[in-house]
Structure formats: structure tokens, C-alpha cells
Amino acid sequence: MTSSDNTPSVTKRRRNALLAGVFGLALAGVVAGQLTPALTTPALAQITTSQPAGAFSFADIVEKVSPSVVSVKVKKDAEDVTAMGDDEMGENVPPQIREFLKRFGLGEGRGPMGPRGQRPHRGERPVVGQGSGFIISADGYVVTNNHVVDGADEVDVTTTDGKEYQAKVIGTDPRTDVALLKIEGAKDLPWVKLADSAPRVGDWVIAVGNPFGLGGTVTAGIVSARGRDIGSGPYDDFIQIDAPINRGNSGGPTFSLNGEVIGMNTAIVSPSGGNVGIAFAIPSETVRTVVDQLRSSGSVARGYIGVQIQPVTDDLASGLGLKAAEGALVAQVQPNTPGAKAGLKAGDVIVKMNDEAIKDARDLTRKVGMQKPGTKVELSVIRDTKPIAVSVVLDQLPKDVTARAETPDQQDDSAGSAKDLPRLGLQLAPAGSVDGAGKEGVVVTGVVPGGAGEQRGIKTGDVILKVGDKVVTSPKDVRDGLAAAKAGDRKAVLLQVKSKEGVRFVAITLDDKAKG
């Protein structure tokens, strides 16, 4: 029967099952354990068309690039599994997405593959995971994701013609999820080139990989967006594509129509790990930068200026006298760092690096992090509404250190009590009068609910270091700073605030009438 009203109930159930699901984020990831054959449905009758064969086809490109794409198989002890385990989301998932998935039984403790209790115990058997990769040189260098080979005891690479090789992990970079392998004793292997130019949104792309361990599989789509930040790390700058990507495609390449690699597939948005048309690829320029360092030294050293930065909001832009909320605001300059030696100051706004515009704080982080230590960069800076040029020789990024401050409990007089000044809703005391608060600035000892300070995230224990460009040591200094800004016809004034999380600027609009 062909009428939709008479569709067999089994087919209806399948259709309903395919439509069910919850929207979440998961790694395109590796396929863990042995592959279980999926249910298949009978093919429909062949559809014919009058369009001439080859009128539009990716076949020539696929034939050219497919030999360079490999299947990556890894073995590791069951207890060490992270990206390959039942928690298929892996470590690259933002906390808010994990919490969302937990509510639907797809978060930690239970993954799409079943309850965590079904995982093998240590020593029972090795876990075999599969991902994808691609060869970038005739002597056998292979690029894949870090999460594919992380912690692997053994790595094997299989080419499209069925040849299997042992591979060595040359180096990995968890921050960008890039890994470099070397096929032992290889020569004259087919390889592909990383693209020199970025694709445009709307360009056709072709993804080749090893989904669910099936071997060389080709899908096509377009570039949906660029510059995606999915919260997996400080250097997120993903290309979003709609070419169907599934588990096992991790580490595989996405090609342009001229056969160059424009990105490496690494993550998907999905209810259960299957494709829903949103996938993310690491741009070729990021892959190239990381791979060059891994190939030469086995590790990645990143550039470092030594400044704490924050985004420029509309309020901050107003307080700084800027025309637009763009660039990265320097909240604090660490002593004896490249930034301090170059003369950068708190309150500077970095708007360009080497004549490339800085969109926001994350953009500056990415650009600096992709530079090698010792590189000299030219910064365009706005200081006190005037443009200046600053040359900085980058140092090597050290291990992160988080500063923590004690929370004082002493209270003193409030700020903002002068007539016609914005009421901050803050109780303040000199830092030197509060144990553990240090000697600089004015400590917030109390916050009025609903006040301007609370609305801007100021908390008890925070220390106000400056109001505008004036260092403050008492509540009176804070009031005087507000008065000076108002007398200068400023729409907003900046408070430099130190908290447990670091130093930042907070903009207070001078017509604030908040409770306080």
C-alpha cells in the first residue's frame, strides 16, 4: 500500500523515534567499544531524473582527497577513558550544557550509550576507540583531535585502501584539541594541504571521515557561520558547517571545493551524538599554527602580554569616551611582564594588533595565544580617548595563577551620599583598616540590595582601586571621584575593582537613581 494513511505501524514508530530527542552539545568524538550494527530500513525504489550524469558532482574532488583521510584506532585502559566512555560529551562541553542534559538523563552519570554502570572495569579488557585523521605530508604526519588520542596506549592508522600502520603521538594541544601523529616508516603517502585562506559563509564544503567506525564516508554541506565560541576553551574560533558529522568523524578534515583542508571536525550539536546539521571545525589557520610547533618541538608555547583584560560594554565605552564598544579593556597590568615593560596601563583599550582589528577580549586572547614567544607585536591603543602605539615583545604564557582575597566583615560609611551624585549602594572602608584586604584601595564591606553596585556585580569583599583615573584610599576619595566625573560632563565613570576573580572595570552611569 502506498497511501500515507495506510503506512505500516512499524514504519510510523521508526519515524517517531527518529524525531524524538533533546537538543544538547556533544563531541563529534570517538566511537567506544565494539561497533553494534545499526538497524537498517529497506531502500526505496530508485529515483530517476532527466538531469545528465555528472551535471553537479563532488566525485572528482572526493576521488582526489579521500586517499589522504585515515581511520584512527586507539587502545587504552578502560578506567582511563574520558572522551571514549559512556559520557560521550567529553571535556569540551560547557557547564551550562551539561546541566541542561542532566535534566534529561543525558548528562554525567548516564551517557547516550547507556548507564555508566555498564562500563568495563579496570583490567577486564582494553577499550578500543575510533576517530578520524588526515595525512599532511608524504612521510606520514597525521593530524587528528587531541580527544581522539588522549591517554592512548596504542594508536593504529588505517588508510582507505585498507593498509594499517602503527603511529606515534608526536604531541598534543588540549587547549585547541589538536594532535599530531607520525606513521612509523611511512613514505610516499598521499597527503593534503591546509588551506591558506578562510572560507566564506555559504561556501560548499565536503567532510570525509570514519563515522561509527564505518570507514571512509563523505558528506557535503555549506559553511553556516564563522567565529563560533562554544565555551570549550580560551581559543574557540570554530567554523560551523551543516555537512552531516557523527561520532567517529572527530579529527577528520573538511575540504573546500579545490581540495584544501579548511578545518578539522571536532564537535557537534546533537541529542544523542547523531547529526542534526550543526557541526564545528577547527579552522585550518589554527591547525597549522599548532601543528608547526608540535612538529618542531612536540609542544605548544604561546605568546603572553601579562595583562588582565575584559570586554568593552556599552557602559564602559561611554565611561571611556569611546565611540563604539569594541576592543579589549586592560583591567590590570602584571608587574615585570611584557605589557608592563612596554608601558601598557590599566584603562587602556587595545583596538588593533599588527593592524588587525580586535573585536573583543576573546579575540585578543586568541591572536596573542597564536603567536610564538619572542614575537614583537604592534598594538594600537586608546588611552584617555587618544590613540597611541605600543610595541610589545611577547613572553611565554606561564601556568595560570588565580589570585584570591580575604572577605572582610567590617563596615564603615557609605559611598555616594553627596547631593546629585549616583548612589552606589555600597558600604566602604579603607583597605588598610580591614584585616586581609591589603593596603591599597577601599573595601566594600556591605552591598545594598537593588543598588547600582549590586546591579553591576560588585560584592562584599571587593576592593575599589580607582574611580576614573584617580587612586582611592577612602570613601571620601570615591565620592570625590564621582563628583569630578560629573563635573567633567561624563555620562559614566569607571571603577577599577579587584575581586577574587581578578581585576576589572565597572561602569557607573552618572544619572543612576538606584536605591542606595
N, C-alpha and C positions, 0 to 999 in steps of 0.2 A: 504494500500500500504506500502511496506517495503523499497523501493528504497530511498536512501538519496536525489535523485533529486526530489522526489515527497513528501517530508516532508511537512505537513500542515503548512501554513504561521503562525498560532498561535504559533506552537512549535518553529519555527525559531525566532519569536520575543522574545519568552521566553529565548531562548539560547543567543540571542544577549544582552538581558537585563542583564542576569547573568554575561556576560563577561565585561559589562561596569563598570567603576569606576575609582577612583583616589586613589593612594597609600598614606595613612596617618597613624597616630598613634591615638588610642582611648583606653579608659579604657574598660576592659572586662566588667566592670560596672554593674549597676543595671538596671532593666527594669522599666521605669517610666510609671505611669498611668495604665489604664486598657489595658490588652493584646488584640490586634486586631488579629483575626485568620489570619494566612498567607495563601496565595494561595497554593494549592497542585496540583500535577500532578498525573495522574493515574500511578499505579505501572506497571512496565514492567513484561512480563511473567517471572515466576520464573526460575532462572538459576540453573541447577543441575550439580553436579560434582561427579566423582568417588571416591574423597577423603573421607576416613571414617570420620564419625561424631566425633568431639572432637579431631581430629588429631592435631589441633592448636586452642586453645580457651582461652579467658580470663575469661570465665564464672565462674570458681571456685573462682578466686580472687575477681571478681565483687560481687559474692554472699556473700563473706566473709566481704567485706568492705562497701558495699552500705548502710547497716543499720545505719552506723555512719555519713553519709552525710545528711545534712539538708537543707531545703529551709529557707532563712531568709527574712521575710517580715517586712518592716519598714513604719511608717507613720510619716509625717512631714508636716508643713505648706508649702503651695505652694511657698511663697516668699523666704523661706529658702533653696530651693532646689539648689544644685550645681551639684553633680555627677549624680543626677536622672533627671535633666532637659533636655530641648531640646539640650543644648550644651553638648552632650553626651561625649565629650572628657574629661571633668572633669579637675581637677587642676594638674594632674600628667603629663601633656603634655608639652614638651619643647617648648619655644617660637618660635624657627625656624620652628617647625612642625605646630604650629598654623598659622603662617604667610603663610606657604605653602597651608594649607587648605583653608584659607580665599580667596585665588585667585580662588578657585573652588566652592565657596559658601558653604563650609563645616566648616567654622571657626566660630568665635564668632559672635553672632547675628543671626546665622542660623545653626541649627544642623541637623544631619541625619534624625531626626524625624519630621522636618518641621520648618517653620518660628517661631522665638521666640514670635511673636505676638500671637500665638495660645495657649500660656501657660496660665493656670488659674490664676486669680487674687487672691490676698490675701483674705482669708475668703470664697472664693467660695466653695472649697472642699479640703480636705487633699490629698496630693499626696502619692500614695502608690508605693513603690519601692520594687524590689525583687532581692536578690542575693543568694549566697550560703554560706555554712559553714560546719564545721565538728566537731564532739564531740571528746574531748581528755581525758575525764575522766568519770567514771561511775556516778559521782554525777552531771554531766551536764554542765561542762565547754565547751564552744564552741568557736572556732577560726573563724574569718572572716576578711574581709578587713575593714580598717577604713573608706574608702569612701563609703562603703555599709551602715554603720550605723551612719555616721557623722551627727549630728544635729537631730537625730531621736527622736520623742516624744514617740513613742511606737515601741517595737520590738517583733515580734512573730516568733517562730521557729516551722517548720513542719517536722516531720520525714518521712521516706519513707513509713511507714505503715499508714500514714495519721493522726497521732496524732499531735495535736497542743498545744504548750506551750508558755507561756509568758516568756520573757527573759530580764535580766537586763544587761546593759552595765557596765562591771567592770572597764574597762579602754581602752584607745586607744593611739596609737602612730602614728601621721600623718607622721613622718619622714620615717618610714618604711612601712606605710599603713597597720598596723596590729591592730586588735581589739579583745578583749576578752569579751565574754558574759557568763552569768550564767543562765541556765534554772531553774526557780523557783520550788522548791520542788521536783527536779528530783532525782532518784536513780536507780541503776542497768541498766543504759543505755548502749547500745553498743558503744564502743569507739575504736579509732585507735591510733597508736603510731607514733610520729615524728621520722623519720629515723636518725640514729646516723652518718651515712656515706653519703658523697655526691655521686650522680650518675655520671657515666661516659658519655661523649658524645657518642651517639649511643645506649644507653640503652633504652629498651622499657619502656614506661610509660602509665598509664591509668588515664584519667581525669574524675571525676564524679561531676556533678553539676546540676544547675537549669536554663539552658539557656532559655531566653524568657518566663520564668515562667512555663515551661512545666513539671517541676518536675524532679525526678532522671533520668539523662541522662548520658550515658557512651560513651566516645570516647577514642581512643588509638593512639599512635604515638611514637616518639623517642625523646630523648634529642638532640636538634640540636646544642646547644652551652651552655657555662657557662660563668659567669662573665660579663654579658651584662650590660652596662650602658646606660639607655635610657633618662637620663637627668631629672629624676623626683625628685632626692634628693641626698644628700651627701653620702648616704649609699647604692646606687644602686649596686646590685650584682646578677642580675636576672639569673635564668635558662631559656633558650629559648627552647620551645618544639613545635612540629608540630601537636600534638593532637588537633583536632578541638575544639576551645573555642569560645564562643559567649557571647553577653551581658546576664548577669544573672549568668554567671559562676564565677564572681568575688567572692573571698573568698572560693571557692571550692578547694578540695585537688587534687593533682596529686600523684598517687601511683606508687611505684616500683612493680616489679613482686612478691615480697614477702609480699606485702600488707602494707608496711610502707609508710607514707607520706613524699615524698621527696621535696615537695614545695606547695605553695598556689598560685593559679592562680589570677592574678591581672590586667594584661594589654594585649592588642592585637594590632597588626598592621592590619589595615583594611580600605577600602574605605568608609564603611558605618556602621561599627560595626559588620559585619558578618565575618566569619572565612576565612582567606586566607593562613593559615598554619604557622603563626608566632605569638606565644603567649609567655608571660613571667610569670614566677612563682617565688615567694619569696622563697629562699632556707630554708629548714627545720631548719638549724642551726640558721638562723636569727630569724625565727618564735619562736623557743624555747627560745632564749635569751630574746626576748621582752616579751613573754607570762609569763615567770617565774617572771619577775619584775611586770608586770601588775597584776598577781595573788597575789603577796605578798604585793604590796603597791598601786596598782591602777594607777601607773605612771611609766615612764622610766627615770632613771638617768644615764647619760652617762659619760664615762671617759674623762679626759681633761688633756693635757700636758701643754698647754699655749704657743704654738709656731705657727708661720705662716709658712706654707710650700708651696713648688711649685714642679712641675715635674722636673726631671733631663733630659734635652735635650742633644743631641749630642754635641752642642757647650758648654753647661755648663759642661758636663762630661770632655771635653777637657781642659777647663779652670781650673777645679778642679783636674786634673791629674788622673781621674778615667778611668778604662779600659772599662766600659760599662755604658750606660745611664739608670741606674736602681736606685731605692731607692727614698727617699723624701728629698729634699734640704730644710734645715731650713733657711728661709729668715729673720726671726726676732724672738727673744725670748721675750715674755712679762715679765715685772718685777714682782716679788713676785708670780710666778706661779710654778707649779711642775717642769717644764723644766728649769727655771732659778735656782731653788734651787738644781737641780741635776747637774747643770754645763753645760747644752747644750749651744752652741754658734751659732750665725749666720754663715753660711758657712758649718756647719756640714751636713753630708749626712747620714740619717738613713736608713740602709740597711736590718736590721732584728729586729723583736720584738719577744722575747721569742723563739728564734731560728727559727722563721718562716720568710722567705724572704719577704721583702717589694718590691713589683713590681714598685709602683709609689706612688705619693702623695695621690691619692684617696684610694689606698689600705691601707695606714697608717691611714687615716681618718676612714675607716670602722673598722679596727682592734681595734683602740683605742676607738671608739664610742661604740663598743660592749662589752667593759669592764666596770665593776662597779667602781664607785668612791671608792678610798681607796685601789684598787688593785695595787700591785707592779709589774712592768713590767721591763724586761731587754732589753735594746736597744743596738744593735751593730751599731757603728757609725764610719764613715770615717772622720777624721779631719786632714787637711793638708797632705793628702794621706796616713795617718797612721790609722789603726784600733784601736778603744778604746771601752770600755764597759761602759755604763751609766745605773744606776738603777733609775727608776722614780716611785714615788708613785702618782697615778692619783688622781686628784681632780674632782669635779663635773662640768660638762660643764655649764658655765653661759650663759645668754642670749647674742646673738651676738651684738657686738658694731662695727660700721663701722667708721673708722677714716676719717676725711675729712681735706683737706689742702686748704689754700687760693692760688689763682693763681697770682703770681707776674707778674708785667709788666716791670720791669727794665731789661736792657740788659747790658752786660759787654763783656770782651774779650772772644774769642773762645777757645775751647779745641782742642788739637791735632795739634797744629801748629809746634811742634818740628819736625825737619827733620827725615824722616824714621819712624815716628810714625803713627798709624792709625788715620785718620781724622774722628772724631765723628760727625761733622756737628752740633755741639751744641754751643749755646751762654750761658756762665756760669757767675754766680756772687755768692759771699759768701752769705750764707743764712742770716747772721746777717745784711746784707745791704738791705734786701728786706722785706718790711712790711708783716707780716703774715706768713713768711716762717720758723719761729723758729730760733734757734741759731746753729743748727748742720747741717754740710754738705754744699754742693754747689748747688745752684738753677739753673735749666735750664730755661733761660729767652728767648730763641729762638731756633728753630729747622730748620735746612736747609733741604728743600725737597729733598728726594732721598739720604740723608746722612745715615751713618751707624746707628746713633742714632734713626732716624725716622724708619728705616727698622726693628729695634728691639723694637719698641713700646714706645720709650721714648718721652714724650710730654712736652710742656711748662708748668712749674709749678712743675714738678717732682724734687726731691731733691736727688742728688748723695751723699750717706753717706760714702761709701768706694770704693776704687779701689784696687782690690786684698784684702790683709788683712790690708791695711793702711787706717786709718780715714783721710778724706779730708776736708779742710776748705776753700780752694781757688782753682781757675782754675789751678794755678801752681801745686798744690798738685795732681790734676788729671793728668796733663802731666807727673809729676814725677812718678806717679803710673804706667802709661803706659810704661814709659821708663824702670822702674825696672822690669816689667814683660817681656819686650822684652829682656833685658839683661840676664834674667834668662832662656832664651830659651823656654819660654812658647808659645804655639800655640794660646792661647786665654787668656784674662784677664776678671775677673768678676767685674762688677759694682753692688754695692748694692744700689738699687734705691727705694725711698719712693714716692708713688703717692697717689691719692685719694682712690685708691682701696686697698692700703696696701703697704707692703714692699716686694720686690722681688729681685732676682739676674738676671742680664742681661749679657750675654757673648759677648764680642767683640773680634773677631779674629784679631790677630796682623798683618796679611797681608792684612787687609781691605784697599781697594783703592777707597772706595766710595766717592762721591762728598762731600766736606765739607771744 
